[in-house]
Amino acid sequence: MSRPVTLFTGQWADLPFEEVCKLAAQWGYDGLEIACGGDHFEVDRALAEDDYVANKLAQLESHGLKVWTISNHLVGQAVCDDPIDERHKNILPARIWGDGEPEGVRQRAAQEMADTARAAAKLGVNTVVGFTGSKIWKYVAMFPPVSQEVIEDGYADFARRWNPILDVFDEVGVRFAHEVHPSEIAYDYWTTKKTLAAVDNRPAFGLNWDPSHFIWQDLDPVGFILDFADRIYHVDCKDTKKRFDGRNGRMGSHLAWADPRRGWDFVSTGHGDVPWEESFRALNSIGYTGPISVEWEDAGMDRLRGAEEAVTFIRNLIFDKPAAAFDAAFSTKD
């Protein structure tokens, strides 16, 4: 089966995993991109309990679902972040937060990301999606201006913390797909180039293509696919709609996440500003055959309706490359 359609469970962590499986199967998804949160996938249990992974796979199979990818965005965020504060306490497992001492949190998060690679291999998947965190994101668009030496130190810090993690990914035959995203070490074209260079372009470190934040930043999501063709290890589909009227803007003005005055928001797949057809043509052109994962995050639409609508929309976009279709139709010989 080429390019299965999966549902990312990160936005469904309030529901038991069994219920998410039932819903995804009912809606017609092929599988799940399982988030390491709640009871969806617990890295420590996957490594410590002999039957945990087997039971998880059996649970998926009972609903006709498969898994190609797991995600650990929240723990990955803490590997490089500075400052480490109450925001992280709210998203991290208690065993990673510990006493909250920042460097201890970072080191425990790094160990957990290495263990996530081991757990993924045990589960039989070869890709982990996630965030990296960033020591220098706090300096974006800030005054006083920051020196280039501080920026270079941020990338050196990223490489120092993530190379040992990536060593484990290499050891177990798993890849890390970093989601290029504001607040991360790579959030646009130039920072992605610099991030890849910081780890010597090692194959263990690739990218998760999620176009929503490209649109917010006025970046070209189609060009990004073509520019980083050999690094697109996973695809998440989330749409964004910009609504700039002279009062609101990209920075959001400290407004709540779903407040319409922010100037942009996530919307149901296919109703925003992402050039979906052009994007899938680009994915075809680079030969991407991995899963297409729906990441549902529309605060203005009921998710039980929207997630079902999204799988239909995505399936209509998964078309064969024209050359392949032509060859198949005219390959008969006299």
GIUR-V166867 format. One line per field, one symbol per residue. phi: phi as a letter, one per 30 degrees, with the letter a starting at -180 (. if undefined). A space follows every 10 residues. Layout:
# GIUR-V166867
phi=???
This chain:
# GIUR-V166867
phi=.dhdcbcdde dbddceeedd eedddddjdd abcdddahcd aceddedccd cddddddddd ddcicbbcbc bbdddeeddc dadcbeeded cceedddhdi dedddddddd dddddddddd dddjccbcca cciadcedcd hcbddcdddd dddddddedd dcedddeded dcibcccddd aeicdcbadd ddedddddch hdddcbbcdb dedddecicc ddddeddced cdcabccbcb bcbcbjccad dihideecdd ddjaadbdej cccddddddd dddedcidbd dccdcdacdc bddddddddd ddddedcdcd deddddeddb cdcd
